Amino acid sequence: MAKFAVFKGSEEGKITQSTTTKDIKGDEVLIKVTHSGLCGTDQHKRTVDMVLGHEGAGVVEEIGAAVKIIKKGDSVGWGYLHGACSNCKQCLTGHETLCPDRAMYGRADLDQGSFASYAIWKADYIFKIPDSIPHEYAAPLMCGGATVFNALRTFDTKPTDRVGVIGMGGLGHLAIQFASKMGCEVVVFSTVDGKKEEAKKLGATEFITTKDLNDLQTRPIDALLVTASFQPNWSQYLPILAPRATIYPLSVSNGDLMIPYMPILLKELKIQGSLVASRQVHRDMLEFAAYHHILPIIEQFPMTINGIEEAMRKLEAGKMRYRGVLVA
């Protein structure tokens, strides 16, 4: 039995502190949380009575009797997916994020998250953190890194592709690094001209400031990752997409995707949904990030009510550079 502090949302949108008490089952591990990333999805859930956070990093303190691979003292992290049935077609083909019985952040296990002192998760759904990645940098990779890597890796982006990244924020600055290390040319589209030098240091080969531009002048883009917090002006972007290019909407939005119809037909464009990474792709992401020294740019805040609220205010104002990390 474990009892630990957690931080929850509320109907009023205020952060509250509470306590969760849980048993450690045979296939589960007890993790002492050291860091948690702050994701836009956490902002969306702050008006829900649930424990927040799904970019967790920490150290294993206890393991269930059936756990074989994970050991006490291991550095581990976890993300959006907490469990799946393991027997359906999606699970058996390595697409457990699409399992009809998937357990995901915001829909299951509402009594715990990464905004907490501890967490208890199934051992099969946590990930060993490579020694070369400190916990404060590993935490944002658990969702932000996994999201952009999944779009690039699962749908077979080639090193000869030109990859466009709309928005250079929490997701975008990681997408630049992953795509460039995969050998791609990376074209960044941003409304902020002041990010150009930083984008180039992260691996961008081209930077285009879209503010006040009607026509974007660049060679055709094969894969377009939409990481901005708003839908782009599609009349700007569709003309620069290569025939049979793919658009990946990665930002979470409850609205409708509104896009011109005929250009999709005339160029045979694809709009590809992409959720968080499956477990093997998640493992690949961490190994790839460790090998290529890919790290998020972070700002750290204390994991307290005041610290969480300060981080959320900064994220909501669009001033976070670029991933907020809560330090337990």
Residue frames as qw, qx, qy, qz and C-alpha x, y, z in Angstrom:
[[0.000, 0.889, 0.459, 0.000, 0.00, 0.00, 0.00],
 [0.428, 0.047, 0.018, 0.903, 1.32, 3.44, -0.92],
 [0.036, -0.888, -0.425, 0.172, 0.00, 6.85, 0.04],
 [0.483, -0.038, 0.190, 0.854, 1.23, 9.91, -1.81],
 [0.111, 0.650, 0.182, -0.729, 0.53, 13.57, -2.59],
 [0.402, 0.391, 0.647, 0.517, -1.09, 14.51, -5.90],
 [0.070, 0.382, 0.030, -0.921, -2.06, 17.75, -7.61],
 [0.304, 0.486, 0.812, 0.105, -5.47, 17.92, -9.27],
 [0.053, -0.268, -0.328, -0.904, -7.56, 20.18, -11.44],
 [0.114, 0.419, 0.702, -0.564, -10.92, 21.50, -10.31],
 [0.282, 0.717, 0.621, 0.142, -14.16, 22.76, -11.82],
 [0.038, -0.964, -0.076, 0.253, -12.98, 26.32, -11.16],
 [0.664, 0.663, -0.177, 0.297, -9.63, 25.66, -12.86],
 [0.262, -0.812, 0.456, -0.252, -7.67, 26.02, -9.63],
 [0.606, 0.270, -0.729, 0.166, -4.93, 23.56, -8.76],
 [0.692, -0.573, 0.181, -0.401, -5.59, 21.62, -5.58],
 [0.199, 0.424, -0.865, 0.179, -3.48, 19.21, -3.54],
 [0.868, -0.222, 0.008, -0.444, -4.85, 15.86, -2.41],
 [0.309, -0.441, 0.840, -0.069, -3.77, 12.36, -1.42],
 [0.814, 0.191, -0.396, -0.381, -4.04, 9.06, -3.28],
 [0.500, -0.392, 0.749, -0.188, -3.79, 5.65, -1.64],
 [0.806, 0.355, -0.323, -0.346, -3.21, 2.58, -3.82],
 [0.859, -0.259, 0.434, 0.078, -2.04, -1.01, -3.64],
 [0.150, 0.623, -0.666, -0.382, 0.92, -2.13, -5.71],
 [0.938, 0.160, 0.138, -0.273, -0.25, -5.08, -7.82],
 [0.833, -0.198, 0.431, 0.285, 1.98, -7.90, -9.05],
 [0.642, 0.434, 0.359, 0.520, 2.52, -6.38, -12.49],
 [0.034, 0.960, 0.119, 0.251, 3.04, -2.81, -11.25],
 [0.611, 0.059, -0.289, 0.735, 5.87, -0.63, -9.98],
 [0.264, -0.901, -0.261, 0.225, 6.02, 2.23, -7.49],
 [0.551, 0.442, 0.054, 0.706, 7.85, 5.23, -8.92],
 [0.299, -0.691, -0.227, 0.618, 9.16, 8.16, -6.91],
 [0.427, 0.813, 0.275, 0.283, 8.45, 11.10, -9.21],
 [0.512, -0.351, 0.006, 0.784, 11.36, 13.49, -9.63],
 [0.041, 0.294, -0.243, -0.924, 10.12, 15.56, -12.59],
 [0.443, 0.555, 0.702, -0.048, 7.04, 16.10, -14.72],
 [0.164, 0.114, 0.414, 0.888, 6.68, 17.85, -18.02],
 [0.306, 0.529, 0.420, -0.671, 3.83, 20.30, -18.51],
 [0.217, 0.189, 0.766, 0.574, 1.84, 19.66, -21.69],
 [0.290, -0.084, -0.194, -0.933, -0.95, 21.59, -23.36],
 [0.558, -0.305, -0.715, -0.290, -3.26, 18.67, -22.60],
 [0.377, -0.310, -0.652, 0.581, -2.74, 19.35, -18.89],
 [0.106, 0.086, 0.062, -0.989, -4.08, 22.85, -19.49],
 [0.486, -0.164, -0.543, -0.665, -7.17, 21.35, -21.12],
 [0.625, -0.313, -0.715, 0.009, -7.75, 19.10, -18.07],
 [0.199, 0.105, -0.518, 0.825, -7.25, 21.67, -15.32],
 [0.492, -0.165, 0.078, -0.851, -11.03, 22.16, -15.05],
 [0.814, -0.106, -0.514, -0.249, -11.53, 18.41, -14.41],
 [0.625, -0.611, 0.389, -0.291, -11.44, 16.78, -10.97],
 [0.975, 0.139, -0.074, 0.154, -8.47, 14.52, -11.77],
 [0.588, -0.594, 0.291, 0.466, -4.77, 14.26, -11.05],
 [0.481, 0.849, -0.128, -0.175, -2.82, 16.10, -13.72],
 [0.106, -0.731, 0.645, 0.195, 0.32, 15.22, -15.63],
 [0.956, 0.192, 0.214, -0.057, 1.42, 12.56, -18.09],
 [0.599, 0.655, -0.365, 0.279, 5.09, 13.33, -18.76],
 [0.701, -0.684, 0.171, -0.108, 6.58, 11.61, -15.75],
 [0.631, 0.457, -0.548, 0.304, 10.16, 10.76, -14.83],
 [0.562, -0.671, 0.327, -0.358, 11.47, 9.22, -11.66],
 [0.151, 0.424, -0.881, 0.148, 13.07, 6.28, -9.89],
 [0.765, -0.221, -0.532, -0.288, 11.56, 2.85, -9.19],
 [0.260, -0.521, 0.600, -0.550, 11.26, 2.20, -5.45],
 [0.579, -0.052, 0.758, -0.296, 9.15, -0.98, -5.32],
 [0.390, 0.209, -0.691, -0.572, 8.23, -3.67, -7.85],
 [0.845, -0.079, 0.132, -0.512, 5.38, -6.18, -7.94],
 [0.695, -0.282, 0.662, 0.014, 6.06, -9.91, -7.65],
 [0.788, 0.418, 0.439, 0.106, 5.50, -10.53, -11.37],
 [0.286, 0.937, -0.174, -0.103, 7.78, -7.75, -12.63],
 [0.916, -0.052, 0.181, 0.354, 10.93, -9.13, -14.26],
 [0.601, 0.519, 0.100, 0.599, 12.57, -6.51, -16.47],
 [0.077, -0.820, 0.097, -0.559, 12.29, -3.40, -14.29],
 [0.663, -0.156, -0.551, 0.482, 14.42, -3.26, -11.14],
 [0.372, -0.871, -0.225, 0.230, 14.49, -1.11, -8.02],
 [0.410, -0.598, 0.218, 0.653, 16.58, 1.96, -8.64],
 [0.451, 0.329, 0.580, 0.593, 15.89, 2.10, -12.39],
 [0.107, 0.391, 0.001, -0.914, 15.34, 5.54, -13.92],
 [0.221, 0.402, 0.848, 0.265, 12.03, 5.37, -15.75],
 [0.220, 0.194, -0.002, -0.956, 9.38, 7.51, -17.37],
 [0.274, 0.438, 0.855, 0.034, 5.86, 7.18, -18.68],
 [0.044, 0.001, -0.309, -0.950, 3.51, 9.00, -20.98],
 [0.505, -0.017, -0.090, -0.858, -0.06, 9.18, -22.24],
 [0.794, -0.036, -0.505, -0.337, -0.81, 5.45, -22.43],
 [0.414, -0.496, 0.622, -0.442, -1.18, 3.47, -19.18],
 [0.466, -0.048, 0.877, -0.110, -2.51, 0.14, -20.41],
 [0.578, 0.262, -0.421, -0.648, -4.27, -1.88, -23.12],
 [0.913, -0.090, 0.152, -0.368, -5.90, -5.29, -23.50],
 [0.248, -0.539, 0.781, 0.197, -2.83, -6.97, -25.13],
 [0.498, 0.112, 0.859, 0.044, -5.07, -9.34, -27.14],
 [0.539, 0.721, 0.303, -0.312, -6.92, -7.36, -29.81],
 [0.744, 0.514, 0.208, 0.372, -5.73, -6.85, -33.39],
 [0.124, 0.936, -0.137, 0.301, -4.35, -3.41, -32.61],
 [0.557, -0.716, 0.418, -0.046, -2.32, -4.63, -29.63],
 [0.873, -0.069, 0.440, 0.201, -1.01, -7.70, -31.42],
 [0.656, 0.581, 0.198, 0.439, 0.19, -5.61, -34.37],
 [0.522, -0.112, -0.144, 0.833, 2.00, -3.04, -32.24],
 [0.072, -0.456, -0.217, -0.860, -0.72, -0.38, -32.30],
 [0.348, -0.430, -0.765, 0.330, -1.82, -0.60, -28.67],
 [0.004, 0.208, 0.182, -0.961, -2.49, 3.15, -28.59],
 [0.453, -0.003, -0.391, -0.801, -5.53, 2.33, -30.78],
 [0.192, -0.162, -0.958, 0.140, -6.81, -0.53, -28.58],
 [0.375, -0.572, -0.425, -0.592, -10.54, -0.16, -27.87],
 [0.702, -0.638, -0.312, 0.052, -9.79, -0.84, -24.19],
 [0.519, 0.359, -0.274, 0.726, -6.79, 1.47, -23.97],
 [0.442, -0.779, -0.332, 0.296, -6.22, 3.30, -20.70],
 [0.459, 0.447, 0.065, 0.765, -5.10, 6.84, -21.48],
 [0.202, -0.166, -0.338, 0.904, -4.52, 10.08, -19.66],
 [0.301, 0.045, -0.005, -0.953, -7.73, 11.92, -18.94],
 [0.723, -0.049, -0.394, -0.565, -9.88, 8.81, -19.47],
 [0.884, -0.226, -0.406, 0.049, -8.49, 6.30, -16.97],
 [0.686, -0.178, -0.355, 0.610, -6.51, 6.27, -13.71],
 [0.008, 0.814, 0.140, 0.563, -7.78, 9.71, -12.79],
 [0.655, -0.753, -0.063, 0.011, -6.51, 9.29, -9.22],
 [0.637, -0.507, 0.286, 0.505, -2.85, 9.62, -10.21],
 [0.577, 0.800, 0.031, 0.162, -0.55, 11.34, -12.68],
 [0.710, 0.212, -0.198, 0.642, 2.89, 12.89, -12.92],
 [0.118, -0.641, 0.189, -0.734, 1.97, 15.97, -10.86],
 [0.859, -0.461, -0.116, -0.193, 2.58, 13.90, -7.74],
 [0.312, -0.718, 0.617, -0.083, 5.19, 12.63, -5.32],
 [0.360, -0.166, 0.912, 0.107, 4.72, 9.01, -6.43],
 [0.694, 0.275, -0.222, -0.628, 2.91, 6.98, -9.08],
 [0.557, -0.112, 0.822, -0.045, 2.02, 3.31, -9.57],
 [0.605, 0.506, -0.275, -0.550, 1.93, 1.99, -13.13],
 [0.974, 0.127, 0.189, -0.005, 1.98, -1.30, -14.98],
 [0.518, -0.525, 0.481, 0.475, 5.60, -2.22, -15.62],
 [0.580, 0.308, 0.622, 0.425, 4.85, -2.95, -19.28],
 [0.230, 0.856, 0.349, 0.302, 3.91, 0.69, -19.85],
 [0.282, -0.914, 0.169, 0.236, 6.91, 2.45, -18.37],
 [0.739, 0.609, -0.125, 0.259, 10.20, 3.12, -20.14],
 [0.726, -0.407, -0.002, 0.554, 13.79, 2.98, -18.97],
 [0.163, 0.982, -0.064, -0.076, 15.47, 6.35, -19.36],
 [0.793, 0.370, -0.199, 0.442, 18.94, 6.21, -20.96],
 [0.629, -0.492, -0.216, 0.562, 21.72, 7.20, -18.58],
 [0.385, 0.066, 0.169, 0.905, 22.74, 10.11, -20.80],
 [0.176, -0.572, -0.373, -0.710, 19.36, 11.87, -20.49],
 [0.026, 0.011, -0.616, 0.787, 18.79, 13.64, -17.13],
 [0.065, 0.504, 0.841, -0.185, 15.29, 13.32, -15.72],
 [0.136, 0.652, 0.220, -0.713, 14.41, 16.98, -16.24],
 [0.242, 0.430, -0.522, -0.696, 15.01, 16.55, -19.98],
 [0.022, -0.074, -0.982, -0.173, 13.53, 13.06, -20.20],
 [0.240, 0.446, 0.681, -0.529, 10.14, 14.14, -18.83],
 [0.424, 0.582, -0.014, -0.694, 9.07, 16.29, -21.84],
 [0.200, 0.308, -0.821, -0.438, 10.15, 13.52, -24.22],
 [0.227, 0.135, 0.937, -0.227, 7.50, 11.21, -22.72],
 [0.429, 0.671, 0.565, -0.215, 4.71, 12.97, -24.61],
 [0.241, 0.868, -0.132, -0.413, 6.10, 15.90, -26.59],
 [0.067, -0.543, 0.763, 0.345, 9.05, 13.97, -27.94],
 [0.393, 0.120, 0.911, 0.032, 7.04, 10.80, -28.50],
 [0.471, 0.694, 0.407, -0.361, 4.34, 12.72, -30.38],
 [0.342, 0.803, -0.306, -0.380, 6.60, 14.28, -33.00],
 [0.146, -0.415, 0.876, 0.198, 8.85, 11.20, -33.30],
 [0.525, 0.268, 0.794, -0.150, 5.81, 8.99, -33.87],
 [0.530, 0.757, 0.154, -0.351, 4.60, 11.14, -36.76],
 [0.226, 0.753, -0.555, -0.274, 8.02, 11.03, -38.40],
 [0.169, -0.353, 0.920, 0.029, 8.91, 7.40, -37.70],
 [0.538, 0.220, 0.771, -0.259, 5.64, 5.49, -37.94],
 [0.612, 0.699, 0.288, -0.233, 4.60, 6.95, -41.28],
 [0.806, 0.111, 0.346, 0.467, 8.00, 6.45, -42.90],
 [0.135, 0.969, -0.123, -0.166, 9.45, 9.90, -43.37],
 [0.885, 0.243, 0.036, 0.396, 12.54, 9.48, -45.56],
 [0.505, -0.532, 0.055, 0.677, 15.90, 11.22, -45.11],
 [0.294, 0.168, 0.469, 0.816, 15.43, 12.67, -48.61],
 [0.069, -0.783, -0.596, -0.165, 12.18, 14.41, -47.55],
 [0.080, 0.332, -0.154, 0.927, 11.79, 18.10, -46.91],
 [0.340, -0.542, -0.739, 0.210, 9.95, 18.40, -43.61],
 [0.067, -0.562, -0.042, -0.824, 8.01, 21.54, -42.76],
 [0.359, -0.391, -0.704, 0.472, 7.34, 22.44, -39.13],
 [0.138, -0.686, -0.241, -0.672, 4.63, 25.02, -38.42],
 [0.559, -0.778, 0.009, -0.286, 5.29, 26.63, -35.05],
 [0.558, 0.338, -0.594, 0.472, 8.44, 26.58, -32.95],
 [0.525, -0.594, 0.243, -0.559, 7.13, 25.86, -29.48],
 [0.628, -0.401, 0.620, -0.243, 7.00, 22.84, -27.20],
 [0.874, 0.219, 0.432, 0.022, 6.41, 20.33, -30.00],
 [0.590, 0.805, -0.049, 0.039, 7.98, 22.25, -32.85],
 [0.013, -0.828, 0.557, -0.063, 11.45, 22.70, -31.35],
 [0.634, -0.256, 0.729, -0.026, 11.61, 18.94, -30.75],
 [0.793, 0.510, 0.331, -0.047, 10.32, 18.16, -34.25],
 [0.342, 0.880, -0.330, -0.030, 13.14, 20.23, -35.72],
 [0.273, -0.621, 0.733, -0.043, 15.74, 18.21, -33.83],
 [0.730, 0.030, 0.679, -0.074, 14.29, 14.78, -34.61],
 [0.723, 0.659, 0.199, -0.066, 13.70, 15.49, -38.30],
 [0.249, 0.869, -0.428, -0.026, 17.14, 17.01, -38.84],
 [0.366, -0.493, 0.788, -0.045, 18.88, 14.09, -37.12],
 [0.780, 0.255, 0.565, -0.084, 16.91, 11.73, -39.37],
 [0.466, -0.061, 0.550, 0.691, 18.68, 13.41, -42.28],
 [0.257, 0.756, 0.576, 0.174, 15.80, 15.56, -43.49],
 [0.145, 0.287, 0.048, 0.946, 15.89, 19.14, -44.65],
 [0.183, -0.616, -0.688, 0.337, 13.78, 21.03, -42.12],
 [0.049, 0.427, 0.214, 0.877, 11.87, 24.18, -43.01],
 [0.173, -0.446, -0.668, 0.570, 10.45, 26.08, -40.04],
 [0.067, -0.590, -0.394, -0.702, 7.43, 28.36, -40.41],
 [0.359, -0.466, -0.568, 0.576, 6.94, 30.80, -37.55],
 [0.019, 0.912, 0.317, 0.261, 5.22, 34.09, -36.86],
 [0.451, -0.863, 0.123, 0.192, 8.20, 35.14, -34.70],
 [0.620, 0.708, -0.271, 0.200, 11.28, 36.23, -36.63],
 [0.218, -0.775, 0.522, -0.282, 13.38, 36.28, -33.46],
 [0.855, -0.242, 0.447, -0.103, 13.50, 32.48, -33.34],
 [0.752, 0.613, -0.228, -0.083, 15.44, 32.12, -36.57],
 [0.210, 0.655, -0.696, 0.207, 18.95, 31.71, -35.15],
 [0.519, -0.276, 0.716, -0.378, 17.77, 29.28, -32.51],
 [0.885, 0.306, 0.199, -0.288, 15.91, 27.22, -35.12],
 [0.616, 0.652, -0.441, 0.025, 19.09, 26.99, -37.20],
 [0.091, -0.544, 0.771, -0.319, 21.07, 25.82, -34.15],
 [0.707, -0.050, 0.585, -0.393, 18.48, 23.10, -33.54],
 [0.481, -0.012, 0.817, 0.318, 18.92, 21.81, -37.09],
 [0.500, 0.743, 0.366, -0.255, 16.62, 23.84, -39.34],
 [0.555, 0.071, 0.447, 0.698, 17.91, 24.36, -42.86],
 [0.020, 0.408, 0.358, 0.839, 15.45, 27.15, -43.64],
 [0.082, -0.482, -0.627, 0.607, 13.35, 29.56, -41.57],
 [0.008, 0.440, 0.482, 0.758, 10.37, 31.48, -42.94],
 [0.071, 0.274, 0.502, -0.817, 8.59, 34.20, -41.00],
 [0.102, 0.467, 0.814, 0.329, 4.95, 33.92, -42.08],
 [0.024, -0.729, -0.426, 0.536, 3.65, 37.12, -40.54],
 [0.222, 0.755, -0.057, -0.615, 2.48, 39.60, -43.21],
 [0.054, -0.276, 0.803, 0.525, 3.27, 37.12, -46.00],
 [0.753, 0.274, 0.069, -0.594, 0.64, 36.10, -48.53],
 [0.900, 0.345, -0.262, -0.059, 2.74, 33.66, -50.54],
 [0.671, -0.578, 0.442, 0.138, 5.38, 31.37, -49.05],
 [0.601, 0.688, -0.396, -0.094, 8.40, 30.98, -51.32],
 [0.413, -0.509, 0.755, -0.029, 10.22, 27.69, -50.80],
 [0.335, 0.217, -0.847, -0.350, 10.83, 24.39, -52.55],
 [0.730, -0.266, -0.390, -0.494, 8.08, 21.75, -52.17],
 [0.346, -0.403, 0.688, -0.494, 7.48, 20.23, -48.75],
 [0.479, 0.028, -0.849, -0.220, 6.97, 16.45, -48.45],
 [0.484, -0.468, -0.715, 0.187, 5.79, 16.27, -44.82],
 [0.083, -0.558, 0.063, -0.823, 4.17, 19.14, -42.94],
 [0.431, -0.340, -0.737, 0.394, 3.97, 18.92, -39.14],
 [0.212, -0.697, -0.168, -0.664, 1.42, 21.30, -37.65],
 [0.552, -0.234, -0.617, 0.510, 2.61, 22.02, -34.10],
 [0.044, -0.268, 0.114, -0.956, 1.20, 25.53, -33.61],
 [0.115, 0.271, 0.768, -0.569, -1.64, 26.13, -31.17],
 [0.485, 0.556, 0.207, -0.643, -3.92, 27.39, -33.96],
 [0.748, 0.392, 0.504, 0.181, -4.87, 26.17, -37.41],
 [0.322, -0.294, 0.348, 0.830, -2.69, 27.62, -40.15],
 [0.480, 0.619, -0.023, -0.621, -3.89, 29.64, -43.12],
 [0.761, 0.077, 0.622, 0.166, -4.14, 26.71, -45.52],
 [0.570, 0.810, 0.136, 0.028, -4.18, 28.94, -48.58],
 [0.040, -0.870, 0.487, 0.062, -0.56, 29.78, -47.70],
 [0.459, -0.447, 0.768, 0.020, 0.63, 26.22, -47.18],
 [0.819, 0.290, 0.486, -0.094, -1.17, 24.04, -49.72],
 [0.587, 0.793, -0.146, -0.071, 0.60, 25.64, -52.74],
 [0.082, 0.741, -0.662, 0.075, 4.04, 24.72, -51.35],
 [0.745, -0.205, 0.613, -0.163, 3.23, 21.08, -50.65],
 [0.049, 0.333, -0.833, -0.438, 4.75, 18.52, -52.98],
 [0.745, 0.004, -0.409, -0.527, 2.42, 16.14, -54.84],
 [0.821, -0.190, -0.538, -0.008, 1.41, 13.28, -52.49],
 [0.127, 0.399, -0.550, 0.723, 2.71, 15.22, -49.48],
 [0.517, -0.474, -0.709, 0.070, 1.39, 14.42, -46.01],
 [0.191, -0.612, 0.164, -0.749, -0.02, 16.85, -43.43],
 [0.532, -0.231, -0.751, 0.315, 0.27, 15.83, -39.78],
 [0.326, -0.713, -0.019, -0.621, -2.03, 17.81, -37.42],
 [0.579, 0.004, -0.692, 0.431, -0.26, 17.30, -34.05],
 [0.100, -0.168, 0.400, -0.896, -1.72, 20.04, -31.85],
 [0.035, -0.415, -0.891, 0.181, -4.74, 19.05, -29.79],
 [0.227, 0.015, -0.059, -0.972, -7.90, 20.94, -30.73],
 [0.327, 0.340, 0.812, -0.344, -11.60, 20.38, -30.10],
 [0.429, 0.593, 0.000, -0.681, -12.63, 22.31, -33.19],
 [0.850, 0.430, 0.304, -0.003, -13.09, 21.12, -36.77],
 [0.462, -0.285, 0.490, 0.683, -10.25, 20.84, -39.25],
 [0.471, 0.799, 0.254, -0.275, -11.19, 23.27, -42.00],
 [0.370, -0.401, 0.585, 0.601, -9.17, 22.90, -45.18],
 [0.506, 0.490, -0.272, -0.655, -9.78, 23.56, -48.91],
 [0.865, 0.094, 0.454, -0.191, -11.06, 20.50, -50.72],
 [0.779, 0.623, -0.035, -0.054, -9.80, 20.59, -54.31],
 [0.169, 0.775, -0.604, 0.079, -6.04, 20.97, -53.64],
 [0.588, -0.318, 0.723, -0.175, -6.14, 17.68, -51.72],
 [0.843, 0.369, 0.381, -0.090, -7.57, 15.94, -54.80],
 [0.562, 0.813, -0.153, -0.012, -5.39, 17.68, -57.37],
 [0.140, 0.711, -0.664, 0.184, -2.12, 16.92, -55.55],
 [0.837, -0.142, -0.527, -0.040, -3.25, 13.65, -53.93],
 [0.018, -0.538, 0.548, -0.640, -2.38, 15.06, -50.52],
 [0.621, -0.322, -0.711, 0.072, -2.82, 13.06, -47.33],
 [0.328, -0.641, 0.284, -0.634, -3.99, 14.27, -43.93],
 [0.674, 0.011, -0.723, 0.153, -2.58, 11.77, -41.45],
 [0.616, -0.709, 0.052, -0.339, -3.81, 11.51, -37.89],
 [0.609, 0.282, -0.619, 0.407, -1.04, 10.64, -35.46],
 [0.666, -0.714, -0.120, -0.183, -1.52, 9.85, -31.80],
 [0.348, -0.761, 0.545, -0.054, 1.20, 9.27, -29.21],
 [0.360, 0.480, -0.789, -0.133, 3.80, 6.58, -29.83],
 [0.939, -0.168, -0.268, -0.136, 3.31, 2.88, -29.33],
 [0.712, -0.659, 0.216, 0.112, 5.65, 1.33, -26.79],
 [0.813, 0.021, 0.278, 0.511, 8.32, 0.18, -29.23],
 [0.354, 0.728, 0.152, 0.567, 8.31, 3.49, -31.07],
 [0.392, -0.901, 0.059, -0.179, 8.57, 5.19, -27.67],
 [0.809, -0.414, 0.258, 0.328, 11.62, 3.07, -26.84],
 [0.667, 0.388, 0.266, 0.578, 13.10, 3.88, -30.25],
 [0.043, 0.917, 0.097, 0.385, 12.53, 7.58, -29.58],
 [0.565, -0.805, 0.180, 0.037, 14.44, 7.50, -26.29],
 [0.811, -0.148, 0.342, 0.452, 17.35, 5.57, -27.82],
 [0.492, 0.628, 0.270, 0.539, 17.42, 7.92, -30.83],
 [0.160, -0.953, -0.013, -0.258, 17.35, 10.99, -28.58],
 [0.705, -0.628, 0.250, 0.214, 20.16, 9.61, -26.41],
 [0.774, 0.098, 0.352, 0.517, 22.36, 8.71, -29.39],
 [0.367, 0.605, 0.273, 0.652, 21.86, 12.05, -31.17],
 [0.290, -0.212, -0.374, 0.855, 21.90, 14.19, -28.00],
 [0.190, -0.515, -0.433, -0.715, 18.38, 15.52, -28.58],
 [0.234, -0.353, -0.662, 0.618, 17.16, 17.43, -25.55],
 [0.018, -0.844, -0.477, -0.245, 14.20, 19.76, -25.04],
 [0.168, 0.344, -0.232, 0.894, 14.77, 23.37, -24.08],
 [0.463, -0.563, -0.684, 0.029, 13.13, 23.68, -20.68],
 [0.148, -0.552, 0.273, -0.774, 12.07, 26.04, -17.91],
 [0.467, -0.177, -0.831, 0.246, 11.82, 24.55, -14.43],
 [0.421, -0.523, 0.033, -0.740, 9.23, 25.25, -11.74],
 [0.151, -0.186, 0.859, -0.453, 8.65, 23.74, -8.29],
 [0.395, -0.287, -0.803, -0.341, 6.00, 21.03, -8.10],
 [0.009, -0.320, -0.624, 0.713, 3.77, 23.01, -5.76],
 [0.253, 0.758, 0.592, -0.108, 0.37, 24.61, -6.24],
 [0.036, 0.887, -0.068, -0.455, 2.01, 27.98, -6.88],
 [0.261, -0.431, 0.686, 0.525, 4.68, 26.48, -9.12],
 [0.350, 0.334, 0.838, 0.251, 2.13, 24.60, -11.25],
 [0.211, 0.857, 0.435, -0.180, -0.11, 27.64, -11.60],
 [0.085, -0.788, 0.296, 0.533, 2.85, 29.86, -12.55],
 [0.297, -0.175, 0.803, 0.485, 3.95, 27.37, -15.21],
 [0.311, 0.550, 0.768, 0.107, 0.41, 27.10, -16.58],
 [0.116, 0.898, 0.173, -0.386, 0.06, 30.87, -16.79],
 [0.139, -0.626, 0.524, 0.561, 3.30, 31.11, -18.74],
 [0.311, 0.096, 0.875, 0.357, 2.27, 28.29, -21.08],
 [0.262, 0.722, 0.634, -0.093, -1.17, 29.82, -21.67],
 [0.053, 0.893, -0.031, -0.446, 0.41, 33.19, -22.46],
 [0.808, 0.563, 0.022, 0.170, 2.63, 31.56, -25.08],
 [0.024, 0.900, -0.399, 0.174, 5.80, 32.59, -23.24],
 [0.847, -0.370, 0.378, 0.054, 7.16, 29.17, -22.28],
 [0.456, 0.727, -0.504, -0.101, 10.57, 28.40, -23.75],
 [0.453, 0.011, -0.508, -0.733, 9.79, 25.74, -24.73],
 [0.679, -0.316, -0.646, -0.147, 8.67, 22.98, -22.31],
 [0.405, -0.646, 0.335, -0.553, 7.78, 23.59, -18.69],
 [0.665, 0.016, -0.728, 0.166, 9.15, 21.03, -16.22],
 [0.591, -0.690, 0.068, -0.414, 7.94, 20.63, -12.65],
 [0.413, 0.378, -0.736, 0.380, 10.58, 19.60, -10.12],
 [0.741, -0.523, -0.392, -0.152, 9.39, 17.46, -7.20]]
